[in-house]
Amino acid sequence: MEPVIIDNLRKFGLDFQSKIIAGILTDRHFLERVLDIVDIKAFENESHQWILKEIIEYFIQYKEIPTLSVFKIRLDTINNDVLKTSVVEHLKSVYQKLAEKDLVFVREQFLEFCKNQKLKSAILESVDHLQAGQYDHIKALVDNAMKAGAERNLGHNYNKDIDIRMSQMCRQTVPTNWECIDAMMDGGLGPGELGVFVAPAGTGKSWILAKLGAEAMRQGKNVVHFSMELNENYVGLRYDCCFTHIDFQNIRNNVDVVKEKIKDVTGRLIVKYFPLKTVSAQSLKYHVERIQSLEGIKIDLVIVDYADILRACEKDKNANSYSDMGNIYEELRTVAGELQLPVWTASQTNRGGAGEDIVTAEHISDSFRKIMTADFILSMSRKINDKANNTARFHVIKNRFGPDGITLYAKMNAGNGDIRVFHEKDRESDEIKATMQDEENDTKSQLKKKWNSFRSDGAGNNLNG
């Protein structure tokens, strides 16, 4: 059988090089990984070299991928009309490839491309050395080419990088705007991290997630909110409530108020509905990438409502619901890392958690791998009296960034998104605890009266003697 011969000169030709640039423009994390290994000279076309140079310089200065508007402005710096015309044509070609389905494959081939281009250059340079009999020079060229694509960033150098790790910018977070929780999380949830809210059914998990998204938007962050239960317009109405604190039943009657409130909100929101159990975490990742490429914006926060009803991407041979649930959370954490975005989601408690004052790790339903995988887990409990009084208990189950095992008290109106969490030493916290205690004592008193009534006859005599 004849061996399969692949023509790498054609495989890694101009079309592939154009797709590499498209792959960089659609994946900020990919650019971060290849920034220190990319060789502009590996791109054979002068226009491609100019585009790539602009991408790298812009990213180093602004920590963002340049938009088409940036390129249009930068084109004016080209004095050569022929080059300018060529760059415009190649930019059109690159942007036409942004939505192509093989960009993931192209990114995976990047290191092979680097090595191929280096070897090709080394072979051409070796001709003169071969004529001169300088074999050591040839070997050095080939050895250097074989190292192409090797990452030069070996990691955090503990002894040298002390200033970096002590910097407040070493972990860029998206705060929740609940000061007591942000303080425990060292600022909020950071890139590649997974936060989970755990609560019984019907207590307001979806309102919590909408509140997190709205607070991120107030900070100018762009949010993608995936819903597997509520339709897109319904989720949008909940965000309207979070910004205005108008009750959900009346929000449609206050369109002008909503417009006035959100006109100064600089962050953007994309809400996407998928039916439950029809999409995996990887599908959500591809959708975020499509939004970033087609809308030309950088997403800062992903919300998944909620992970328990995603579909597992990887099915174990002997899979059951327990192992599937563990896989789902690990896949979602992986996607957070690949996108380098913080991801908030929610999870339901088992039946034992429904009547508890404090929801703990043992009340989390299905797989214990949820706890192992998540970076931050916050539970919530709301009894009947809490719903009537707009109160709630929050409990930090797990925290990679600081203390856990702490219970916080909150004012929570699940009809308009007004949710405020207080530090345990705050006056409001004491007032909420006192209200809860009074309600509990009143309930106990009512139960005692009913019990005594049950044990007595109509004349008030104790039937049990």
URKAZI-V12772 format. One record per backbone hydrogen bond with DSSP energy under -1.0 kcal/mol. NH is the residue of the N-H (numbers start at 1). CO is the residue of the C=O. Records with the same first field share a line. If there is no record, write none. Layout:
BEGIN
NH = CO / CO
END
This chain:
BEGIN
8 = 6
11 = 7
12 = 8
13 = 10
17 = 13
18 = 14
19 = 15
20 = 16
21 = 17
22 = 18
23 = 19
24 = 20
25 = 21
26 = 22
27 = 24
31 = 27
32 = 28
33 = 29
34 = 30
35 = 31
37 = 34
38 = 34
42 = 39
43 = 40
49 = 45
50 = 46
51 = 47
52 = 48
53 = 49
54 = 50
55 = 51
56 = 52
57 = 53
58 = 54
59 = 55
60 = 56
61 = 57
62 = 58
63 = 59
71 = 67
72 = 68
73 = 69
74 = 70
75 = 71
76 = 73
77 = 74
78 = 75
84 = 80
85 = 81
86 = 82
87 = 83
88 = 84
89 = 85
90 = 86
91 = 87
92 = 88
93 = 89
94 = 90
95 = 91
96 = 92
97 = 94
100 = 97
106 = 102
107 = 103
108 = 104
109 = 105
110 = 107
113 = 109
114 = 110
115 = 111
116 = 112
117 = 113
118 = 114
119 = 115
120 = 116
121 = 117
122 = 118
123 = 119
124 = 120
125 = 121
126 = 122
130 = 126
131 = 127
132 = 128
134 = 129
135 = 133
138 = 134
139 = 135
140 = 136
141 = 137
142 = 138
143 = 139
144 = 140
145 = 141
146 = 142
148 = 145
150 = 147
154 = 152
161 = 157
165 = 161
166 = 162
170 = 167
174 = 189
182 = 178
183 = 179
184 = 180
185 = 181
187 = 182
189 = 174
193 = 190
195 = 343
196 = 376
197 = 345
198 = 378
199 = 347
203 = 200
208 = 204
209 = 205
210 = 206
211 = 207
212 = 208
213 = 209
214 = 210
215 = 211
216 = 212
217 = 213
218 = 214
220 = 217
221 = 216
223 = 268
224 = 301
225 = 270
226 = 303
227 = 272
228 = 305
235 = 231
236 = 232
237 = 233
238 = 234
239 = 235
240 = 236
241 = 237
242 = 238
243 = 239
244 = 240
245 = 241
248 = 415
250 = 247
253 = 250
254 = 251
258 = 254
259 = 255
260 = 256
261 = 257
262 = 258
265 = 262
267 = 217
270 = 223
272 = 225
274 = 227
277 = 309
278 = 275
284 = 280
285 = 281
286 = 282
287 = 283
288 = 284
289 = 285
290 = 286
291 = 287
292 = 288
293 = 289
294 = 290
295 = 291
300 = 222
301 = 222
302 = 342
303 = 224
304 = 344
305 = 226
309 = 306
310 = 307
311 = 279
319 = 316
324 = 320
325 = 321
326 = 322
327 = 323
328 = 324
329 = 325
330 = 326
331 = 327
332 = 328
333 = 329
334 = 330
335 = 331
336 = 332
337 = 333
338 = 334
339 = 335
340 = 336
341 = 336
343 = 193
344 = 302
345 = 195
347 = 197
349 = 199
350 = 363
353 = 350
354 = 351
363 = 360
364 = 361
365 = 348
370 = 367
372 = 368
373 = 369
374 = 370
375 = 194
376 = 194
377 = 398
378 = 196
379 = 395
380 = 198
381 = 393
387 = 383
388 = 384
389 = 385
391 = 386
392 = 410
393 = 381
394 = 408
395 = 379
396 = 406
397 = 377
398 = 377
400 = 375
405 = 396
408 = 394
410 = 392
411 = 420
412 = 390
413 = 418
416 = 413
417 = 413
419 = 417
420 = 411
422 = 409
426 = 423
430 = 426
431 = 427
432 = 428
433 = 429
434 = 430
435 = 431
436 = 432
437 = 433
438 = 434
439 = 435
440 = 436
441 = 437
442 = 438
443 = 439
444 = 440
445 = 441
446 = 442
447 = 443
448 = 444
449 = 445
450 = 446
451 = 447
452 = 448
453 = 449
454 = 450
455 = 451
457 = 461
460 = 457
463 = 455
465 = 462
END
